[in-house]
Amino acid sequence: MAKVGIVMGSDSDLPVMTKAAQMLEKFGIDYEITIISAHRMPDVFFDYASKAEEKGIKCIIAGAGGAAHLPGMCAAIFPLPVIGVPIHTKSLGGVDSLYSIVQMPSGIPVATVAIDGGANAGILAAKILATSDPELLDKIKSYKEELKAGVMAKKEKIEKTGYEGYNA
C-alpha cells in the first residue's frame, strides 16, 4: 500500500517529481504518482485529496509551477503532512511557484523545499515517516553516512592533487 502520494499539475513537472520517487525507492517506501490539476480538474483533485488518508497515504508531495495552488489545496483538504515542490518556470524562474507554496495562511502549513527540489522532498517524506518507523530511520542514518563518505572522498582527493589537478 502506498504511503506517499506524489502529485503534480502537469507532465512537464515529471523530471523534477521523479527525483522524489527515486529517493522513496532508495528507502523502500511505497508511493503512487499521478498528474492532477487543481485548476483543470478540480473534481478529480478534490476526490484524490479527500480520499488519500483512507487509502493509507501518510504524506503528499505536491509539485507545482506558476500559480502553484496544488500543494496548498492538498494541505487544505488532506489532514496529514504535505510537502510542496516549487517547479522552475520560464517567466519567473520558479520564484513565483516558491512564493505561492510557502506563503500559506495560518492553519494550512505546507513544508516547502527548494525550487526543483524533488529529491529533498522525497528525503523529507522519508524523515516524516521515520518518526514512527525505526527501520526506516536506520536507512536514513545510513544514507547520511553515504553522503558524508562521498564528501570525505572528495576532500581527500583535493588534498592529494591540489585544486588545480582536481577534476570532479
BAFI-3210 file (N, C-alpha, C; in Angstrom, 3 decimals, decimal comma, padded with zeros to 6 digits):
// residues 168
n [1|2|3|4|5|6|7|8|9|10|11|12|13|14|15|16|17|18|19|20|21|22|23|24|25|26|27|28|29|30|31|32|33|34|35|36|37|38|39|40|41|42|43|44|45|46|47|48|49|50|51|52|53|54|55|56|57|58|59|60|61|62|63|64|65|66|67|68|69|70|71|72|73|74|75|76|77|78|79|80|81|82|83|84|85|86|87|88|89|90|91|92|93|94|95|96|97|98|99|100|101|102|103|104|105|106|107|108|109|110|111|112|113|114|115|116|117|118|119|120|121|122|123|124|125|126|127|128|129|130|131|132|133|134|135|136|137|138|139|140|141|142|143|144|145|146|147|148|149|150|151|152|153|154|155|156|157|158|159|160|161|162|163|164|165|166|167|168]
n.u [000,837|000,570|002,398|003,097|001,889|002,527|002,022|001,381|000,898|001,210|002,559|004,975|006,240|007,263|010,096|011,286|009,725|010,046|012,434|011,822|010,387|012,445|014,077|012,336|012,110|014,749|014,754|012,935|010,204|006,791|004,905|002,636|002,177|000,963|-000,715|-002,448|-004,534|-005,293|-006,628|-007,617|-009,032|-010,783|-012,690|-011,725|-009,277|-010,150|-011,427|-009,226|-007,535|-009,246|-009,703|-007,249|-006,127|-007,754|-006,881|-004,455|-002,357|000,240|001,592|001,780|003,456|003,605|004,006|004,334|004,079|004,242|001,228|000,844|-001,017|-001,598|-000,108|-000,947|-003,737|-003,939|-003,017|-005,061|-007,135|-006,233|-005,419|-002,886|000,790|001,934|004,154|005,544|006,744|008,255|008,185|010,454|009,908|009,545|009,034|009,439|011,393|010,734|010,449|007,983|006,441|007,578|006,926|004,129|003,679|004,976|003,863|001,512|-001,701|-002,221|-002,656|-002,810|-000,388|002,361|005,062|007,978|010,267|013,318|013,308|012,622|013,289|012,888|014,201|014,941|012,387|011,486|013,276|012,578|009,932|010,480|011,828|009,759|008,041|009,770|009,662|008,022|008,981|011,432|013,169|013,189|014,291|016,899|017,762|017,792|019,771|021,954|022,043|022,790|025,370|026,472|026,421|028,242|030,571|030,984|031,623|033,918|035,639|036,010|037,245|039,646|040,750|041,167|042,981|045,158|045,741|045,622|043,885|044,198|044,688|042,401|039,593|036,365]
n.v [-001,177|002,197|004,713|007,287|009,929|011,215|014,040|016,090|018,988|018,882|017,051|018,113|018,572|016,205|015,386|016,604|015,658|012,898|012,572|012,711|010,339|008,512|008,809|007,881|005,230|004,414|004,308|002,325|002,881|002,710|004,237|006,314|007,845|010,591|012,701|015,558|018,228|021,030|023,185|022,561|020,228|020,163|018,585|015,937|016,318|017,110|014,763|012,991|014,197|014,219|011,542|010,371|009,822|007,701|005,770|005,089|006,814|008,661|010,980|013,689|014,626|017,410|018,853|021,922|024,536|028,055|029,551|027,681|026,259|023,671|022,266|023,768|023,526|020,768|020,623|021,996|020,206|017,531|015,892|015,235|015,540|017,732|018,225|020,710|021,235|023,617|024,345|025,117|027,920|029,367|032,109|033,438|032,029|030,193|031,411|032,532|030,224|029,243|031,324|031,134|028,660|028,665|030,782|030,284|030,568|031,039|028,089|026,340|024,718|024,130|022,184|023,210|022,751|023,486|025,244|023,101|020,965|018,088|015,700|016,313|016,597|013,960|012,843|014,298|013,428|010,759|011,114|012,135|009,917|008,208|008,904|007,200|004,731|002,705|001,098|002,362|004,771|003,921|003,402|005,982|007,133|005,634|006,530|009,201|008,749|007,745|010,075|011,630|010,074|010,371|013,095|013,148|011,562|013,224|015,364|014,183|013,599|016,153|017,125|015,524|015,974|018,687|021,715|022,461|020,138|018,790|017,109|017,004]
n.w [000,000|-000,849|000,803|000,413|-001,497|-004,634|-006,404|-009,251|-011,292|-014,041|-016,843|-017,524|-015,172|-014,384|-014,666|-012,398|-010,270|-010,387|-009,144|-006,457|-006,238|-006,796|-004,521|-002,543|-003,373|-002,898|-000,129|000,266|000,341|-000,292|-002,877|-004,747|-007,911|-009,733|-012,140|-011,467|-011,817|-009,993|-010,985|-013,586|-013,312|-010,952|-009,576|-009,735|-008,496|-005,879|-005,058|-004,979|-002,973|-000,758|-000,261|000,141|002,699|003,595|001,835|002,874|002,583|003,971|003,681|001,417|-001,493|-003,357|-006,423|-008,174|-010,599|-011,493|-010,671|-008,701|-006,929|-006,181|-004,001|-001,701|-001,797|-001,470|001,172|002,424|002,354|002,870|005,877|006,872|006,657|004,041|001,431|-000,429|-003,703|-005,419|-008,829|-011,405|-013,481|-016,749|-017,012|-014,476|-013,212|-011,221|-008,799|-008,480|-008,121|-005,757|-003,889|-004,003|-002,853|-000,339|001,088|002,766|004,378|007,931|009,750|007,633|006,869|004,621|004,102|002,558|-000,074|-001,898|-005,081|-007,716|-006,082|-005,874|-004,994|-002,339|-001,286|-001,337|000,518|002,811|003,168|003,777|006,206|007,777|007,882|009,197|011,844|013,175|012,546|013,140|011,567|009,072|009,907|010,481|007,859|006,837|008,427|007,529|004,878|005,303|006,191|003,844|002,298|003,734|003,421|000,668|000,471|002,046|000,492|-001,717|-000,453|000,398|-002,105|-003,242|-001,431|-001,971|-004,686|-005,033|-005,837|-008,501|-009,936|-009,602|-010,718|-010,781]
ca.u [000,000|001,344|002,423|003,308|001,301|003,257|001,111|001,890|-000,134|001,465|003,627|006,243|006,827|007,718|011,534|011,578|008,999|010,595|013,540|011,200|010,087|013,714|014,507|011,447|012,529|016,010|014,440|011,972|008,884|005,783|004,312|001,910|002,498|-000,063|-000,904|-003,758|-004,551|-006,305|-007,369|-008,246|-009,884|-010,956|-013,460|-010,813|-008,330|-010,809|-011,631|-007,931|-007,068|-010,152|-009,678|-005,869|-005,923|-008,433|-006,065|-003,223|-001,330|000,660|002,223|001,666|004,439|002,881|004,824|003,540|004,739|003,372|000,329|001,236|-002,039|-001,779|000,293|-001,791|-005,067|-003,792|-002,921|-006,360|-008,068|-005,583|-005,076|-001,517|001,775|002,074|005,434|005,427|007,940|008,096|008,781|011,038|009,081|010,294|008,834|009,982|012,426|010,257|010,219|006,526|005,985|008,044|006,102|002,761|003,622|005,469|003,066|000,197|-002,305|-002,119|-003,525|-002,699|001,044|002,949|006,520|008,390|011,676|013,850|012,822|013,030|013,877|012,180|014,936|014,792|011,004|011,449|014,000|011,763|008,821|011,047|012,091|008,466|007,593|010,729|009,368|007,333|009,480|012,862|013,920|013,355|015,236|018,235|018,092|018,101|021,089|022,935|022,123|023,588|026,766|026,886|026,688|029,489|031,678|031,214|032,330|035,260|036,439|036,364|038,185|040,935|041,254|041,674|044,170|046,252|046,065|045,519|042,694|044,490|044,597|041,141|038,560|035,207]
ca.v [000,000|003,428|005,556|008,658|010,300|012,250|014,628|017,253|019,574|018,709|016,104|018,837|018,527|014,837|015,229|017,012|014,835|011,537|012,561|012,351|008,906|007,780|008,792|006,973|003,875|004,155|003,986|001,225|003,410|002,601|005,515|006,386|009,102|010,902|014,086|016,087|019,686|021,642|024,174|021,998|019,090|020,311|017,481|014,798|016,706|017,062|013,349|012,420|014,743|013,871|010,095|009,890|009,248|006,403|004,840|004,788|007,824|009,334|012,243|014,009|015,515|018,063|019,769|022,841|025,731|029,205|029,890|026,666|026,052|022,258|021,901|024,418|022,924|019,460|020,859|022,444|019,072|016,349|016,265|014,850|016,454|017,991|018,828|021,399|021,354|024,650|023,959|026,228|028,429|030,178|033,554|033,998|031,151|029,372|032,212|032,634|028,950|029,218|032,221|030,619|027,489|028,937|031,815|029,758|031,230|030,370|026,924|025,455|024,679|023,271|022,126|023,579|022,552|024,415|025,168|021,841|020,128|016,818|014,723|016,674|016,307|012,535|012,618|014,843|012,490|009,598|011,506|012,232|008,542|007,561|009,227|006,055|003,524|002,616|000,511|003,441|005,712|003,359|003,609|007,407|007,329|005,064|007,449|010,344|008,286|007,703|011,461|012,020|009,351|010,991|014,369|012,827|011,092|014,417|016,117|013,504|013,740|017,503|017,283|014,808|016,506|020,137|022,114|022,571|018,812|018,168|017,058|016,350]
ca.w [000,000|-000,952|001,986|-000,038|-002,768|-005,374|-007,379|-009,978|-012,131|-015,466|-017,152|-017,616|-013,829|-014,133|-014,392|-011,020|-009,310|-010,358|-008,177|-005,178|-006,323|-006,708|-003,123|-001,813|-003,739|-002,204|001,259|000,301|000,695|-001,347|-003,260|-006,005|-008,580|-010,713|-012,569|-011,082|-011,868|-009,126|-011,774|-014,776|-012,947|-009,507|-009,000|-009,605|-007,453|-004,576|-004,754|-004,598|-001,701|000,341|-000,019|000,280|004,031|003,604|001,042|003,592|002,316|005,199|003,312|-000,001|-002,105|-004,447|-007,207|-008,981|-011,104|-011,721|-009,569|-007,715|-005,907|-005,849|-002,635|-000,703|-001,812|-000,819|002,615|002,915|002,394|003,441|007,256|007,220|006,060|002,606|001,071|-001,700|-004,541|-006,434|-010,110|-012,169|-014,577|-017,713|-016,846|-013,237|-012,668|-010,118|-007,604|-008,371|-007,542|-004,369|-003,084|-003,934|-001,970|001,010|001,746|003,102|005,537|009,217|009,894|006,462|006,549|003,592|004,163|001,209|-000,396|-002,898|-006,456|-008,345|-005,036|-005,762|-004,180|-000,928|-000,886|-001,039|001,773|003,900|003,379|004,477|007,591|008,463|008,139|010,103|013,250|013,779|011,883|013,453|010,444|008,102|010,499|010,256|006,448|006,673|009,039|006,586|003,743|005,739|006,212|002,433|001,901|004,390|002,779|-000,634|000,676|002,546|-000,646|-002,498|000,376|000,313|-003,468|-003,455|-000,594|-002,630|-006,019|-005,084|-006,590|-009,944|-010,540|-009,227|-011,738|-010,149]
c.u [000,888|001,248|002,570|002,612|002,146|002,320|001,767|000,814|000,021|002,571|004,976|006,957|007,481|009,228|011,934|010,954|009,471|011,790|013,017|010,925|011,362|014,223|013,623|011,799|013,809|015,758|013,403|010,569|007,951|005,159|003,452|002,196|001,455|-000,048|-002,329|-003,655|-005,673|-007,180|-008,185|-009,184|-010,156|-011,739|-012,580|-009,788|-008,960|-011,017|-010,329|-007,533|-007,955|-010,137|-008,271|-005,624|-006,547|-007,622|-004,743|-002,090|-001,033|001,247|002,017|002,806|003,759|003,799|003,959|004,383|003,737|002,539|000,472|000,231|-002,141|-001,324|-000,610|-003,185|-005,032|-003,785|-004,248|-007,321|-007,492|-005,075|-003,639|-000,520|001,738|003,408|005,276|006,770|007,662|008,839|009,273|010,104|009,938|010,205|009,527|010,964|012,005|010,023|008,719|005,947|006,349|007,168|004,675|002,643|003,972|004,595|001,638|-000,369|-002,138|-003,127|-003,445|-001,213|001,369|004,456|007,015|009,880|012,081|013,166|013,449|013,654|013,164|012,883|014,788|013,368|010,857|012,137|013,177|010,566|009,311|011,306|010,799|007,973|008,488|010,472|008,639|007,790|010,993|013,719|014,184|014,348|016,673|018,681|018,482|019,474|022,190|023,123|022,972|025,076|027,320|027,244|028,031|030,691|032,003|031,981|033,756|036,171|036,884|037,395|039,579|041,552|041,852|042,920|045,385|046,697|046,147|044,346|042,955|044,342|043,290|040,151|037,400|034,552]
c.v [001,248|004,231|007,023|008,837|011,389|012,749|015,843|017,730|019,313|017,686|016,803|018,872|017,174|014,706|015,614|016,034|013,382|011,453|012,248|010,853|008,074|007,719|007,868|005,526|003,487|003,709|002,863|001,654|003,302|003,962|005,313|007,752|009,357|012,386|014,480|017,603|020,222|022,611|023,541|020,829|019,101|019,178|016,255|015,079|016,566|015,612|012,706|012,883|014,329|012,381|009,535|009,237|007,859|005,342|004,500|005,765|008,561|010,715|012,443|014,940|016,091|019,064|020,641|024,035|026,855|029,531|028,911|026,462|024,604|021,898|022,503|023,841|021,519|019,635|021,306|021,273|017,872|016,692|015,954|015,739|016,522|018,701|019,436|021,484|022,433|024,238|025,213|026,626|029,301|031,661|034,126|033,060|030,293|030,142|032,403|031,386|028,875|030,087|031,696|029,474|027,855|029,943|031,354|030,477|030,391|029,224|025,937|025,378|023,735|023,321|022,346|023,383|023,554|024,249|023,946|020,859|018,808|015,805|015,038|016,437|014,826|012,203|013,124|013,938|011,260|009,926|011,626|010,833|007,838|007,899|008,085|004,728|003,425|002,035|001,563|004,478|005,217|003,552|005,067|007,710|006,776|005,968|008,667|009,973|008,173|009,104|011,929|011,358|009,953|012,295|014,108|012,352|012,273|015,265|015,511|013,671|015,119|017,763|016,603|015,487|018,020|020,515|022,198|021,218|018,110|018,247|016,277|015,450]
c.w [000,000|000,337|001,618|-001,378|-003,394|-006,456|-008,020|-010,925|-013,604|-015,682|-017,311|-016,260|-013,537|-013,906|-012,965|-010,032|-009,291|-009,411|-006,774|-005,150|-006,174|-005,270|-002,295|-002,112|-003,002|-000,760|001,392|000,685|-000,505|-001,613|-004,497|-006,597|-009,666|-011,065|-012,223|-011,122|-010,990|-009,915|-012,901|-014,489|-011,441|-008,858|-008,775|-008,507|-006,070|-004,138|-004,276|-003,192|-000,533|000,663|000,224|001,636|004,120|002,865|001,714|003,326|003,622|004,935|001,814|-000,383|-003,338|-005,148|-008,078|-009,404|-011,262|-010,499|-008,405|-006,586|-005,433|-004,430|-001,559|-000,646|-001,218|000,695|003,207|003,118|003,154|004,847|007,685|006,466|004,535|002,406|-000,311|-002,411|-005,582|-007,706|-010,842|-013,308|-015,487|-017,398|-015,606|-012,535|-011,487|-008,832|-007,381|-007,715|-006,066|-003,478|-002,943|-002,934|-000,529|001,773|002,027|004,314|006,799|009,302|008,743|006,061|005,391|003,794|002,737|001,030|-001,476|-004,248|-007,119|-007,353|-004,817|-004,870|-002,695|-000,433|-000,541|000,271|002,954|004,191|004,141|005,944|008,394|008,829|009,160|011,572|013,955|013,160|012,096|012,319|009,367|008,623|010,319|008,807|006,192|007,274|008,133|005,378|004,096|005,801|004,783|001,935|002,470|003,711|001,415|-000,522|001,157|001,415|-001,507|-001,760|000,262|-001,071|-003,695|-002,600|-001,230|-003,928|-006,059|-005,965|-008,079|-010,655|-010,280|-010,369|-011,170|-011,152]
res [m|a|k|v|g|i|v|m|g|s|d|s|d|l|p|v|m|t|k|a|a|q|m|l|e|k|f|g|i|d|y|e|i|t|i|i|s|a|h|r|m|p|d|v|f|f|d|y|a|s|k|a|e|e|k|g|i|k|c|i|i|a|g|a|g|g|a|a|h|l|p|g|m|c|a|a|i|f|p|l|p|v|i|g|v|p|i|h|t|k|s|l|g|g|v|d|s|l|y|s|i|v|q|m|p|s|g|i|p|v|a|t|v|a|i|d|g|g|a|n|a|g|i|l|a|a|k|i|l|a|t|s|d|p|e|l|l|d|k|i|k|s|y|k|e|e|l|k|a|g|v|m|a|k|k|e|k|i|e|k|t|g|y|e|g|y|n|a]
***
